[in-house]
């Protein structure tokens, strides 16, 4: 299974909003795009799904932008994944019953169902605050003494 770019970018957007939640002001998409190295036009599309699911709020006007609809400790990674890609979908036969004539006797269907449940459980366990980039960089500095990693690694690019 591979998460979609939509899901990865949505999660990065949401973690950024969470890291900046205490600013008390909406954050412009241009800032997020620049700071996260994400395409602005793509972010414009992503915020619609996140807004429709009640995860973010938009503020119109000159001082407008986006903010989390609730604190980052109350938004789980699973909420973001569900909003951005409609949930975890490993195989149609696991997600949609009656889709396969062998589902009652299939030897691997149960295994795929368990894998999906475990992935879902882990995503439901982690909040945006748990995924904080700010806290990650603080931990990196504590462990290495360096301010930042020598190379920025983009988790959505093949190495």
N, C-alpha and C positions, 0 to 999 in steps of 0.2 A: 504494500500500500504506500502511496505517495500522496502527501498533502498537496492540495492545489496551491498555486501562487496566490490565489485569492485568500485562502486561509492563512498562509504565512504572512502576507502583507497586512491583512486585517489584524492579526495578532500583534505584529510589530506596531501598527498604528495605535492599537488599544493599550499596549504596554507604555508607549510614549505618553499617551494621554494620562495614564495612571501615574507615571513618574512625575508628571507636571500638574497633577490634580490640585495640589495645595497652592498653586499660583492664584487660584480664585478668579481666573479670567479665561475666556474661550481661547483656544489655540487655532491659529490659521493653518489650513492645509499646506500652504506654501512652506511654512516653518517645518512641519512634519516631513514633507517631501525632502527638504534640504537636509535636515538632521538625520533622517533615516535612509537617505539615498534611494528614495522610492519615486516612481513616476507620478507627478501631480495629477495628470488626467485619470490615471488608474485609481488613485485615492478618491477622486470625486465619485467614482462608481461604487467603491467599497463602502463609503460612509452611508449611502442610501440603505443598504441592507442592514447595517449596524443600527441605524436610526430607526428603521422599521421594526426591529426586534427590541427596541427600547433600551439599547445599551449605551447610546450616545445621544446628546442633544445638540441641536444647532442653534446658534445665536446669529441673527441677521444684523446687518449694518456694518459701519466702518470698524467698530471694535468687535465685530462678530468672529465666529469660528466654531470650534467644536469642544465639547467637554463630556466627560463620562456622565451618564445618567445617575450613577450611584458610585460610591467609593470602590476603588480597585480590589479591595479585599472581599467584595461581594459579587464580583464578576469572575466567573471561572473560564478557563481556557476552552472548555466544552461549549460554553455559551457563544463564544466568538466563532468557533469552528461551525457550530450549528447555524449561526446567522450567515456566515460567509459561504458555506458550501452545502448546507442542508443536512449536516451530520456525517457520521462515519459510515461509509458504504463500501464494505470490502467486496461483497459478491451479491448479486441480485437475489440469489436463493436464500441468503441469510436475512436480507432486508425485506424482501417481499415474499410472503408465504404464497404457495400455490403457483409459483413461477417455474417450477421444475417438476417433471414427472417422476423424478427419482428422490425427491426431498425426504420421503418417509424411510427410505432405505440407504440413503447416501452415507458413506462411511466418513466423509470429511466435513460434512455440513455442521455437525456439532462442534468440531474443532474450530471452524471459522467463526461460529457464533460465540464461542468462548474468547477467542482472540479479539473480536469486536467488543465484547463486554469489558475485557481488561483494558483495552485502549480507551474506551469511553470512561471507565472508572478513573484512570490516571488523569485524563483531561478534566474530569469533574473535581479532582482533588486540588488542582493548582489554580490559584487566583492570579489576577494580573499583578498584584503586589508580590506574589511569590516569584514571578518572572521578571521582576524589575531589572532593567538594564543598569540603573544607577547603583543598585545594591550589588549586582554582579561585578561592576567595575571596582566598587569598594572592596569586595572580597578579593578580587584579583590583586589590587594594590597591597592589601594586607599580607597576602601569601607571597608575593614576589618583590614587593618594594617598588615596583614600577608603576607609573601613573596609568598607563594604558598598554594593552597588548601591542607588540611590535608590528603586527599585521592585522588589519581588519578582515575578519572572515564573514562572508555573507552566507548565511545558512541555506539560502535558496538557490545557490549557484553550484554547479558541478565543479568539483576540484580536479 
